[in-house]
């Protein structure tokens, strides 16, 4: 692993070294310094409502593989708890259920729905027991509309992370968006997760790879804005019928916005269209394998077949094909780094800057 930097000025900067995309060692660095310190979406959290509802899940399965459980308490609060028994490390809740408490079937240790250990058989005479270390660790759980997020040790606060999205898209009635399983699906891609993010963030390939999307979006006025932990691609259109109806005083009032494409570091994409929201979760499975989940949250079904938010499967197939081709290329002995288009690769440069900062160049910083 060789140290690298990303110059803060895009006109001078070089892209990520090829080994960042192809090296298992770099992938291990990213697991601990990026993904273990990030906010991640909890799928299905909107179903957990009634007291006693338990929903076990794995945080970033195939990458972090952290066993967690959502637990709806009698106090009306849903918590995200470690799903690993504090006695011998057994998984406690093994399936979605309703119960008054969590109980480990291995040795009978019992926990309240807030994670507090309440009972342990055959432990008479154990000194300094129980202690706080015997409770199930609690992770932060934050909600926005139908979406929920947690993290092991996030590098930033939730409001700081998602704040720009709320400010720009908070006019939408997210509480009215409903999950549509019939149009949600997973894609398996033979490429590094960061290559998929690169491709999502750069505007440059739109007229070359996405002919149908280019017919809808106004490439001349398409632009990217950057924030501390996220960036926005503002997809504009010339067709008023395919644009959002924006409230008076909105920052984009007077602009025909077809799509708000938000990327939140490191791997969450929130794509707002007039019909609703398409969430893209980019989940690493290895240094050269990625699962991308497309999750649909519908608001206005009548607008799904028009504009930038139509034909998403076709767009994904076009992206998948080119990203897999790039993965083959970055393994070349004759390629290392490229340069950025100052006009069209602002988002990719922003991502690389954050990735370099959070990994400490892989050298312990």
VENGIDA-V870832 format. One record per residue. SS is DSSP state (H for helix, E for strand, C for the rest). PSI is psi as a letter, one per 30 degrees, with the letter a starting at -180 (* if undefined). Layout:
ss = [SS SS]
psi = [PSI PSI]
//
This chain:
ss = [C C C C C C C C C C C C C E C C C C H H H H C H H H H H H H H H H C H H H C C E E C C C H H H C C C C C E E E E E E E C C C C C C E E E E E E E C C C C C E E E E E C E C C C C C C E C C C C C E E C C C E E C C C C C C E E C C C C C E E E C C C C C C C C C C C C H H H C C C E E E E E E E C C E E E E E C C C C C C H H H H H H H H H H H H C C C C H H H C E E E E E E E E E E E E C C C H H H H H H H H H C C C C H H H H C H H H H H H C C C C C C E E E E C C C E E E E E E E C C C H H H C C C C C C C C C C C C C C E E E E E E E E C C C E E E E E E C C E E E E E E E E E E E C C E E E E E E E E E E C C H H H C C C H H H C C H H H H H H H H H H H H H H H H H H H C C C C C C C C E C C C C C C H H H H H H H H H H H H H H H H H C C C]
psi = [k k l l l j k f j f f f l l l k k e f e f f k e e e e e e e e e f d e f h l k k k j k g f f f j e k k f k k j k l k j i k f d e h j k l k k j j l f g f k k l j l k g k k g d g g k k d j g l k l k l f l k k k f e g g k k k l f g f k k f k j l h g k f k k h k l l f f f l k k k l k j k k j b f k k k l l e i k f l l e e e e f e e e e e e g f f k i e f f k k k j f f g k l k k k k i l k e f e e e e e e f k f e f e f e e i e e e f f e k j e e f k l k k k a e g l l k j j j l l f j e f g l l j k l k f k f g k f k j k f k j j k k k k f g k k j j k l f f b k j k j j j j k f a f g k k k k k j k k j k e j e f g f g l a f g l h e e e e e e e e e e e e e e e e e e f f k f g k d l a l k j f e f h e e e e e e e e e e e e f f h g g g g *]
//
